[in-house]
Amino acid sequence: MAALGSYATKYETVRLERRDGILQATLHTGGDSLQWSFKAHEELPEAFHDIAGDAENKVVILTGVGREFIGPRVGAAGHPLFATRPPLEMLEKIIWEGKQCLMNFLDINVPVIAAVNGPVWRHAELPLLADIVLAAETACFEDSGHYHGGLVPGDGTHVVFPLLLGFNRARYFLLTGERIDAPRALELGLVGEVLPPDRLLARAWEHAERIATRPRSLLRFTRAVLTEHLKRHMNEYLGFGLHAEMLAILDRPDAPK
């Protein structure tokens, strides 16, 4: 089992701090909004694994810092994220990390609260997998990094959004590059509350402190039953989606030598 001291300062892209059993995981890049990168792709699966293995965690708050939850926004100009064909070793690594990221997140066996502090331009599926999703008024959700960034939307968006929006609504969202703002996200049921930015984190802690008073076994088994449906869908479809995403990259030209 992990102990917070063994992983609290381990990661460049996740700041971890705990009070009274409530672990706050803040995504960031150099202290500002997280800018998605190979480093984040590599670190988040391991960070979620460490969090899941720490028996002292009773509730987890996932949040960001700065103006964005996850940036940058890509794809608007139609430029692919991979201009050339990556080496096979990189594709295998991306598939492995992509699967472990979401599965390890769902393996966190206590309630998870997402406090979405701003736009989620990439990997919007991640905060939406939390048990309670709170959004700042400035937040919005867009899958800019996949179809409109030149990639198959196969690393979890193809699982999460059909479950949350319905099949036709989700396909529209993924293929058109639609941006869903916070009020609309509330109407669609993607988030539970929309708050002024300066109230967001305090509200997340209010929920967390209330939840943390409950018995440990109640928290853990409630989380288990609330994520089992999601885990089954991920187990069935996530691997296929990731392989499809990587296969579509193989038509890129070779990198110049």
Buried (B, 14 or more C-beta within 10 A) or exposed (E): EBEBEEBBEEBBBBBBEBEEBBBBBBBBBEEEBBBBEEEBBBBBBBBBBBBBBBEEBBBBBBBBBBBBBBBBBBBEEEEBBBEEBBEEEBBEBBBEBBBBBBBBBBBBBBBBBBBBBBBBBBBBBBBBBBBBBBBBBBBBBBBBBBBBBBBBBBBBBBBBBBBBBEEEBBBEBBEEBEBBBBBBBBEBEBBBBBBEBEBBBEBBBEBBBEBBEEEEEEBBEBBEEEBEEBBEBBEEBBBEBBBBBBEBBEEBEEEEE
